[in-house]
Amino acid sequence: MGTADSTGEAERLAALLSTLKERSGLSYGALGKRLHLSASTLHRYCNGDAVPADFAPLNRFARLCRATPEELVEVHRRWILADAAREQRGKGAGGAAGGAAPAADPGTPADPPDADDTPKSPETPDTSETEEPQDTAETPDSPSAPRPRPRRRLILAATAGVIAVAATAALLVGRLVDDGAGAGAGQAAGAARGPVASPEAAESPSPSPSGSASGKPSASPSPSGTPGASPGSTAEAKPAAPAPTGVPFHASVRAHAWENQCSQRYLVDREPDAVRPPPVEQDAPAWVAAMGAVSADEQVVEVTLQGKGSETVVLQALHVRVVRTGEPLPWTDYGTGVGCGGGVALRTFDVDLDQGSPAARAAEGQRPFPYKISESDPEMFRVTAHTGGRDVSWYLEVEWSSGERQGVFRVDDRGRPFRTSASAGRPAYDYPPGASEWSEHQPG
């Protein structure tokens, strides 16, 4: 390769560097400060007067000028050609006096570049910038005349070319012979082709803090598409949709729903002067937790279920599960209010906890299960459980199905069973409107 070829490769590299520099809007001084290089060194690179012995400075320069990935590859390619041309010229000249060909410039960043910014060969030594080299005439006796070096640059250039060809071939083959996932337009080489699980598939089986799920999904259908399809086939196999997981609906549970302000009573193991005034319905969970209270005689649980998408979920049945049962608690009975009137019973489903196998029975006029829910068609179930002579811990289970999937969803009090105890024979107190303390319950 002659001097003209060497100079031409350097000029093509310089033209690209100059374009990036002009587009960045930064001066040579500003770029030099960020790259730890002198402004004159960068000027020589962009004019084609010098080619750095290492690619790292140009890589950092191009990135600082916001070069695109394609432009970074092109800068690297032109540097390989320019560096190889200079090496070939140095060997061919055999130490003869040099012409106008660019000199090797040892200028590199004073601090080592980041690993991901240095695509150089491990065989290429790093050199630190000391002083701006000047263009001098090369003579055989000159100590600065370039000495013939091993053909590592030519090997590097050839290796880069082979890698580029191999990568292009792999990309073409990957687009023709897809493994069933299908390649999208503009997809980067090496990107994952398989389906990506949706956030819904990664969530906990419990769709809300008020409930937990014990899903029993059926086997997922086999993926569509034929992996061994002919490369010349025009119809690409569609990726198999990820098998749905988790419960396909949201659940909202109110463990202490009241029929009215005066309907609910609680057992508390405290004397009246140590019990807070009764709460309003929305504050009942906090009051129950603070007082260690247990629902007296009956407990109303309100469950709202809403589908997560357009698919229909069939709620097959509602079951009652008893965790434990024992003698009624010997605690004091406290009412949430007096003088509210009879109220209207909203017993959608009634549960008699005193039975051997309690069941959720639809109240008169209420249709039994199954029900259907979706995102636009939720359902609210009101369950009233009562006992006249036991202390019972219990929870509910909802059987559901959606397509080929089915499971059981547990409804409880934030991970704990509901607890209801009879209050017959226990001291009872009320908190009349306007009162400042508890007073003994007056029957009637």
Helices and strands as residue ranges (DSSP letters): H 3-24, H 28-35, H 39-47, E 50-52, H 56-64, H 69-93, E 103-105, G 115-117, H 152-176, H 199-202, E 211-215, E 249-257, E 265-268, G 272-274, G 281-283, H 284-291, E 294-296, E 298-307, E 313-326, E 332-335, E 349-352, E 360-362, E 371-373, E 379-386, E 391-402, E 405-411, E 418-421, E 428-430, E 439-440
